[in-house]
Amino acid sequence: MMSLSDAVNGFSGEIAWNCADRSLFGACQLETGDQVQVVSSYFGNVIIKAKGKRLAITRDAAERIKLA
């Protein structure tokens, strides 16, 4: 299992575990089992596409999201 901060551009996967602060994601909550695609990754900070939206996630939050 790897963290979202370790994913590379173009990676598609499923969220296996999310212990990031849910208030960071606003109306687009990421749940276990959701499909995500990494649009861009820069020094651990990532932009993902999930549920038809794009989200920018800081390195600290991305380290708490594990992918299957």
N, CA, C and O of each residue as an XYZ file, in Angstrom:
272
protein
N       0.853     -1.161      0.000
C       0.000      0.000      0.000
C       0.905      1.233      0.000
O       1.851      1.312      0.784
N       0.616      2.185     -0.872
C       1.423      3.408     -0.923
C       0.546      4.616     -0.636
O      -0.674      4.567     -0.795
N       1.180      5.693     -0.214
C       0.425      6.908      0.074
C       0.211      7.700     -1.217
O       0.939      7.534     -2.196
N      -0.780      8.542     -1.195
C      -1.094      9.374     -2.356
C       0.072     10.303     -2.690
O       0.268     10.642     -3.857
N       0.844     10.716     -1.695
C       1.983     11.610     -1.954
C       3.089     10.916     -2.746
O       3.927     11.591     -3.345
N       3.109      9.576     -2.761
C       4.117      8.821     -3.505
C       3.683      8.496     -4.934
O       4.489      8.001     -5.722
N       2.428      8.766     -5.278
C       1.909      8.430     -6.605
C       2.493      9.368     -7.658
O       2.805     10.524     -7.372
N       2.636      8.859     -8.866
C       3.194      9.642     -9.968
C       2.083     10.110    -10.902
O       0.957      9.617    -10.840
N       2.415     11.067    -11.767
C       1.444     11.586    -12.733
C       0.836     10.450    -13.537
O       1.544      9.549    -13.985
N      -0.473     10.496    -13.717
C      -1.161      9.500    -14.511
C      -1.586      8.267    -13.741
O      -2.301      7.424    -14.283
N      -1.161      8.136    -12.478
C      -1.529      6.962    -11.687
C      -3.030      6.964    -11.427
O      -3.601      7.993    -11.066
N      -3.663      5.818    -11.609
C      -5.069      5.640    -11.263
C      -5.155      4.528    -10.238
O      -4.506      3.492    -10.380
N      -5.944      4.740     -9.217
C      -6.076      3.719     -8.193
C      -7.295      3.950     -7.331
O      -8.102      4.845     -7.580
N      -7.406      3.126     -6.318
C      -8.544      3.139     -5.414
C      -8.054      3.499     -4.019
O      -6.997      3.039     -3.587
N      -8.823      4.320     -3.320
C      -8.452      4.685     -1.959
C      -8.698      3.487     -1.050
O      -9.810      2.965     -0.978
N      -7.646      3.061     -0.359
C      -7.745      1.925      0.557
C      -7.991      2.403      1.986
O      -8.610      1.700      2.785
N      -7.499      3.605      2.304
C      -7.601      4.094      3.674
C      -7.393      5.594      3.669
O      -6.463      6.081      3.026
N      -8.237      6.343      4.371
C      -8.145      7.799      4.404
C      -8.279      8.278      5.841
O      -9.363      8.216      6.421
N      -7.184      8.754      6.413
C      -7.275      9.318      7.762
C      -6.932     10.804      7.762
O      -6.605     11.363      8.808
N      -7.004     11.445      6.602
C      -6.784     12.892      6.517
C      -8.005     13.613      7.086
O      -9.111     13.074      7.095
N      -7.788     14.824      7.553
C      -8.866     15.637      8.104
C      -9.910     15.883      7.016
O      -9.614     16.523      6.007
N     -11.100     15.391      7.210
C     -12.142     15.466      6.183
C     -12.569     16.904      5.873
O     -13.104     17.160      4.794
N     -12.347     17.836      6.784
C     -12.725     19.226      6.522
C     -11.865     19.847      5.417
O     -12.226     20.888      4.870
N     -10.734     19.221      5.084
C      -9.861     19.735      4.026
C     -10.471     19.595      2.638
O     -10.099     20.330      1.724
N     -11.402     18.662      2.471
C     -11.913     18.341      1.144
C     -13.236     19.014      0.805
O     -13.723     18.866     -0.315
N     -13.821     19.738      1.724
C     -15.053     20.467      1.453
C     -16.179     19.568      0.977
O     -16.480     18.555      1.608
N     -16.807     19.941     -0.145
C     -17.964     19.210     -0.651
C     -17.586     17.910     -1.356
O     -18.462     17.091     -1.635
N     -16.319     17.705     -1.646
C     -15.887     16.494     -2.359
C     -15.123     15.583     -1.398
O     -13.893     15.529     -1.429
N     -15.847     14.880     -0.558
C     -15.242     13.979      0.425
C     -14.688     12.740     -0.258
O     -15.336     12.168     -1.135
N     -13.496     12.326      0.138
C     -12.882     11.118     -0.396
C     -13.128      9.977      0.574
O     -12.784     10.070      1.752
N     -13.716      8.913      0.084
C     -14.061      7.765      0.916
C     -13.286      6.542      0.463
O     -12.780      6.496     -0.658
N     -13.196      5.557      1.334
C     -12.575      4.285      0.987
C     -13.308      3.681     -0.207
O     -14.537      3.613     -0.216
N     -12.560      3.248     -1.206
C     -13.139      2.650     -2.403
C     -13.301      3.608     -3.567
O     -13.544      3.168     -4.690
N     -13.172      4.912     -3.329
C     -13.276      5.892     -4.416
C     -12.099      5.743     -5.377
O     -10.972      5.483     -4.954
N     -12.367      5.908     -6.662
C     -11.322      5.884     -7.684
C     -10.729      7.279     -7.811
O     -11.462      8.266     -7.861
N      -9.405      7.364     -7.864
C      -8.721      8.644     -8.040
C      -7.690      8.520     -9.150
O      -7.140      7.446     -9.390
N      -7.440      9.631     -9.820
C      -6.395      9.693    -10.838
C      -5.508     10.886    -10.512
O      -6.002     11.991    -10.290
N      -4.201     10.661    -10.485
C      -3.255     11.739    -10.209
C      -3.043     12.530    -11.496
O      -2.573     11.987    -12.496
N      -3.391     13.810    -11.464
C      -3.222     14.687    -12.612
C      -1.812     15.269    -12.606
O      -1.166     15.360    -13.650
N      -1.342     15.661    -11.425
C      -0.015     16.249    -11.290
C       0.519     15.980     -9.890
O      -0.237     15.946     -8.919
N       1.821     15.790     -9.803
C       2.474     15.563     -8.515
C       3.748     16.395     -8.481
O       4.556     16.347     -9.409
N       3.921     17.157     -7.406
C       5.071     18.053     -7.299
C       5.541     18.093     -5.852
O       4.873     18.678     -4.999
N       6.686     17.473     -5.569
C       7.268     17.409     -4.223
C       6.282     16.869     -3.188
O       6.260     17.341     -2.052
N       5.470     15.889     -3.568
C       4.528     15.281     -2.636
C       3.159     15.919     -2.637
O       2.193     15.287     -2.211
N       3.042     17.164     -3.106
C       1.737     17.801     -3.260
C       1.116     17.249     -4.534
O       1.811     17.080     -5.535
N      -0.174     16.966     -4.512
C      -0.793     16.344     -5.681
C      -2.083     17.045     -6.080
O      -2.781     17.628     -5.250
N      -2.377     16.971     -7.362
C      -3.677     17.361     -7.892
C      -4.292     16.074     -8.405
O      -3.701     15.376     -9.228
N      -5.485     15.766     -7.910
C      -6.147     14.526     -8.310
C      -7.488     14.831     -8.961
O      -8.055     15.912     -8.802
N      -7.971     13.846     -9.695
C      -9.311     13.896    -10.260
C     -10.102     12.787     -9.580
O      -9.730     11.616     -9.648
N     -11.190     13.165     -8.926
C     -12.042     12.204     -8.227
C     -13.473     12.720     -8.249
O     -13.712     13.910     -8.042
N     -14.405     11.843     -8.494
C     -15.829     12.198     -8.508
C     -16.131     13.337     -9.476
O     -17.007     14.162     -9.216
N     -15.401     13.380    -10.597
C     -15.636     14.394    -11.608
C     -15.081     15.770    -11.276
O     -15.346     16.732    -11.997
N     -14.318     15.880    -10.196
C     -13.735     17.159     -9.790
C     -12.231     17.008     -9.645
O     -11.715     15.897     -9.522
N     -11.535     18.132     -9.660
C     -10.088     18.137     -9.412
C      -9.843     18.773     -8.052
O     -10.433     19.797     -7.706
N      -8.967     18.146     -7.301
C      -8.630     18.626     -5.966
C      -7.125     18.769     -5.835
O      -6.376     17.912     -6.303
N      -6.678     19.840     -5.205
C      -5.268     20.002     -4.856
C      -5.123     19.573     -3.405
O      -5.857     20.042     -2.535
N      -4.178     18.683     -3.149
C      -3.987     18.138     -1.808
C      -2.540     18.356     -1.388
O      -1.613     18.036     -2.132
N      -2.356     18.901     -0.194
C      -1.009     19.145      0.316
C      -0.313     17.832      0.639
O      -0.951     16.789      0.781
N       0.995     17.905      0.749
C       1.787     16.705      1.041
C       1.365     16.064      2.366
O       1.256     14.841      2.451
N       1.128     16.877      3.399
C       0.745     16.336      4.704
C      -0.546     15.528      4.627
O      -0.633     14.442      5.199
N      -1.549     16.050      3.923
C      -2.812     15.326      3.785
C      -2.643     14.114      2.877
O      -3.214     13.056      3.142
N      -1.861     14.260      1.806
C      -1.665     13.162      0.854
C      -0.959     11.971      1.499
O      -1.195     10.828      1.108
N      -0.101     12.227      2.477
C       0.589     11.134      3.164
C      -0.365     10.298      4.006
O      -0.059      9.149      4.326
N      -1.512     10.854      4.368
C      -2.494     10.151      5.195
C      -3.539      9.397      4.377
O      -4.423      8.747      4.935
N      -3.433      9.488      3.054
C      -4.361      8.780      2.168
C      -3.598      7.638      1.517
O      -2.623      7.868      0.803
N      -4.034      6.414      1.760
C      -3.350      5.228      1.239
C      -4.122      4.663      0.053
O      -5.353      4.652      0.041
N      -3.377      4.195     -0.942
C      -3.958      3.653     -2.169
C      -3.711      2.160     -2.257
O      -2.678      1.657     -1.817
N      -4.680      1.459     -2.834
C      -4.550      0.008     -3.011
C      -3.789     -0.290     -4.278
O      -3.573     -1.456     -4.608
